[in-house]
């Protein structure tokens, strides 16, 4: 057990874990050191998946697997390869190397059964603006072979599930961003898929619509659907059962959010993380950047998050703040956030790439 300094009050103490083959694995748990995130039969299996466009490698030997039922968050900077991975898993792009299976079916050799198993909600709204909500749902259902009473029943189910009743006869072009996303999700679910791919489903919609959309995702996951979600929002990543982080075409790490927060790269020996709440936080931030022993500092709402050497005392921080006119502060020790995880891992791998070059 880690010894916490008496002068800072920790918010939580988490178990120590390790990384096996680039994946976070908890010590003292039943989790095996393989690529699977569930003890159940894998629904998504990826091994050495690679995609090249000419001399450019968009996805570089990515491997992971996801069991039935969880919400898997796939994160990474823009251009890191997230959408390319999804498009290969959906059979839209053919891999250059490696294999991928959905429900045991190969995405290259056995794509027809996969089409019946998956739904895909693309990053950009891809339905027909000229059609109404009802017409888009009917069209999507017919694409998957639904007809007659079965089509009408499924349309009504999806309208009720996504609460689209007030907008049934409204054109898609006249819907707000959040309702357009609900419509896109409803269309992707018309054929009752067991796996749903969502590429940044909440990008550009307001916080209320984001929360309501996630409520729907939790409802679907509770019914046993496997959800594969890409996002840039750290609060959304925290809601996922497991997350994978891809950077510059390579999968850096996968695991549960709490596991990733305990990675050695995120918690350098001889350091601790502090939350400092004070007035004039931007002025205080400049003072922290100039202070010896402060490795990193960033504004987080009305406070600062610091990574400092263990030798840094509260009195030293208070003294540095008083020099810039900040006379009162509240300081306590915290664990890393997922944002800290991805910032630290990105910086490390960027440095390694630069050194290798």
Secondary structure, DSSP 8 states (H G I E B T S, - for coil): -----TTS--S-----EEEETTEEEETTSS--SSSBS-SS-EEEEEEEEEEEETTEEEEEEEEEEEESS-EEEEE--TTSSHHHHHHHHTTSS--SEEEEEETTEETTT-HHHHHHHEEEE-SS--S-TTSBHHHHHHHHHHHTT--HHHHHHHHHHHHHHTT-GGGTTSBGGGS-HHHHHHHHHHHHTTT--SEEEEESTTTT--HHHHHHHHHHHHHHHHTT-EEEEE-S-HHHHHTSSEEEEEETTEEEEEE-HHHHTT-TTTS-TTEEEEEEEESSHHHHHHHHHTSTTEEEEEEETTEEEEEEETT--HHHHHHHHHTTT---EEEEEE---HHHHHHHHHHHHHHHHHHH-
